[in-house]
Amino acid sequence: MNLSVRATGAWQHTLEIEVPVDEVERRLEEVARQIQRRASLPGFRRGRVPLGMVRQHFADTVEQEFLETFVPRVTSEAVDQARLNPVVPALVRNLRFSPGEPMRFEAVVDVRPEVEARDYRGLPARRRVRPVDEVAVEGALNELREDSAVFVDLDRPAERGDVVLLDSTRLDANGRRLSSTRLKSRRIQLGAPGVPPDLENGLLGAVAGQERTLDVRYPADHPAAELAGKTARYVVRIRKIQEKKLRPLDDNLAREVFQLESLEELRSRIRLNLEGERRVRLQREMEGAITDELIRRNPIDLPERLVEWMLDRVIAQSGGPSVDGALRRELEARYRPDVERSLRREILLEAVARQEKLEVSEEEVSQEIDRMAQAESRQAARVRARYQSEGRRRALRESLLERKALDWLVNAAEVREEIVGEEPLVVPAAR
């Protein structure tokens, strides 16, 4: 293989690859022999077609399988030979291939940006302190009471305030049921905040065993992009009409539901949990502000292919791998700022770790795996097995190194504490 490398961008290299004729021919014959094992022609049994006839009669198949298997392999070898560390799969272009001639093509390789972080010591930060007061404790207690409510079946049509237990499926534009949208045993309290008016009106008067088709309009700011500002049609099957009954707020609630001695003990436990959750949330808030300031002081031009690749992954994980057209552009516009921020954060924390000579030992990796296994005791063996591969251990090591770099920045920051008031508490009206 003949290889030349040229830089075509700040974080991009283009490999010009040429594979000699004899190597191309040898690989073509390997592919043809593989096809020969499953090929059949009139007058020949399966696997008995002469190789020359395979090359002649199945030429398109031979060429297609050759390109699908050989080009990625050669590209990988060329990337290794060039000592590059791609962040996304290489882009193959300008492929020139004819039997009896060398194969030539280009591979565009985007590499991980390696930058020097500047001005990152003593970043200004505000640590907000929000004491937990009785209002927060009572609000959380009422939410637990909602969670432990008892549902009593009713033998009458649904009225406002009732809970409807149902199965639902969304329909597509042609009236076909979308299996990916099927929900079972979903509870909806009629009259509760957040229930779309069309849904509530469509369920009033429903009885157990009934099936209804409902058109539900969603507001433009609905969190699901595919529903925002649109009308969706659902088929719902009513399982039960129920009344929601809250337990009395007394010692029996603490004993029967939470296995504690008294209501006061439950209140104390809630306070401790709220303090811990709030401490973690406010710490994350401060860390986010420090990271944002680090990014502001260190502008980075990101490889566009890396951003696009990450966007594809985020959209796929959000349940939309096959979306296209206007919806895809909408999702890309929605997720791009967060994707770019995440990439810049990762690159700059890596730079801080390198410049401050921070490291993660193999022992620290093993300790983190032990911690995760203990946290998921029922799946401990599966957790440990997951991190047997070097790739997963490397990803975990990188994550731990990022955490170390962020901790270093927090410790080096100029932190100002600020006591703030309570946040508004929203308690769900139905579960």
Helices and strands as residue ranges (DSSP letters): E 2-9, E 12-19, H 21-36, H 51-57, H 59-81, E 91-96, E 103-110, E 124-129, H 134-147, E 150-154, E 163-171, G 179-181, E 183-189, H 197-203, E 211-217, E 231-245, H 251-258, H 263-297, H 304-317, H 325-355, H 362-375, G 377-379, H 380-386, H 390-412, E 414-419
